[in-house]
């Protein structure tokens, strides 16, 4: 049994009314010539998608083919809509969360959902977490690595993390609006390939240096794409912490200690990279994640984990148990519920 | 015998006249209370240094203590001065290159020098390369990972790389003005620790996606700090190249092929990271580098390489032969000259 922690959905329809003001930045679905379905944001095609984004029957067929028992569903990050008024985004997020809840409902044994919240206002986002848990019955929340340029570990987001910890909701961090798009040389699609790993590295570093893990020791937070470049940033942070008293004064424990508390998906496409992550972190911190159903996805999901020749116990951890612990904590009753 | 490819110098004095216009941005040495020596740029202390930055006798004592046969000298990156008029910077760079040549001259068997050039104007920089080789007799040139925000692999720099390849000068890329300083959470010194690895990753990716390696197959180019996060970006670039025809059309070979042509120092402070780099790249691409004499330095230089328990041949490659090949190419007569 494998849980794929990193899969995306887009509802077949997105709200076209209900916003207090018309704004072409709201994500829209557009049916294009040739039977294509485009997701439009601010009038631009951000991705051409297909029914695998919303058709749960087709997804289950793929899951059965690839040996995936459970997909954890999260919105395509272009839907976050952090740019808008927080109450408007809350309305939009509830629509998405309702759709995700419906997708989970299609086959609760095969799907688990993560919601989205208007994190541009952390108090509003914190309030929405209650409905994510109690109304939509999702296991956690997916957030951007930065919110309109503010990195996720910034103290600005304290009210959100406080409530996520209190409610026991998992927080899954996905890159968006990646750092350094102005430093990419070549076609703009490279921003996703070259920029995402660095973006995720900044995000993971920020929850350490912003003391999120220090303030919220029970928080379960996971990073996509194997943490991006974070696994190579961490040794330098450790060296700096050991050599610079000014850094040690800011941070009670060595960055390596905080690093042990993080979860990561194993979406690195390379056995060597995966083995390195297992060395730098541990077999209790990595989870299968595929980016299904997008083109960059690992196919079949979990292929590199399956190919690693891990001891049976470690394989079980990576394929299933870490994901359950990330999603539900150590609480065994929750585990039995799914 | 170990060659330390990554050590910095600052001359004891910097020019205070000779610029056509006064500008407080030019780097200055300031003797501060308590016997401290500060490097000032634009009126701000960028680093407090000591005589190890210019006193070759003291450096040799450290080298003897740590078993370093040769230090490769490069200017502290804050001296690059890419912001100014290129001719003014050329004047400043010649001053620095002259100082580096003098330091090498102090004991030519123990030091090799890399110069700096006004890369804000690639044609001017290309002209200066001739004097770096013939007049100052340096082995190569150190350049920033970006020049005023423009990443080093940008086609803008083509005239520079063309001439570096023609002259057979090694190009050593060092992070400066790191990407994402606005995404650091915590004290600004973290920009160096968290930002540098991502900055270097962007730079290394750019010489692939900007087709520098495609255009200049004989160019010898090395990246500091183990390439930063590049070792974890590369597998994602490979996956993208395989999945996206639009990327393949831009780049004739898979990014993994270009990755094999790069040199990296081994300044990653961690045996596990170093072993990973050896897997992703090869034992012919890594060189000892320490960041001597700065606080973040590996101490003793080359400690992690020495501790790796490598086969004798690989150890020789990392400690010496790769550095010689990076500095002088395959030309054996040059090797014998030092």
Interface residues (C-beta under 8 A of the other chain):
Chain A: X146 X149 X151 X153 X154 X155 X179 X180 X182 X183 X184 X185 X186 X187 X189 X190 X192 X193 X194 X196 X197 X198 X201 X202 X205 X206 X209 X210 X225 X226 X228 X229 X230 X231 X232 X233 X235 X236 X237 X238 X239 X240 X243 X244 X246 X247 X250 X251 X268 X269 X270 X272 X273 X276 X279 X280 X295 X296 X298
Chain B: X146 X149 X151 X153 X154 X155 X179 X180 X182 X183 X184 X185 X186 X187 X189 X190 X192 X193 X194 X196 X197 X198 X201 X202 X205 X206 X209 X210 X225 X226 X228 X229 X230 X231 X232 X233 X235 X236 X237 X238 X239 X240 X243 X244 X246 X247 X250 X251 X268 X269 X270 X272 X273 X276 X279 X280 X295 X296 X298
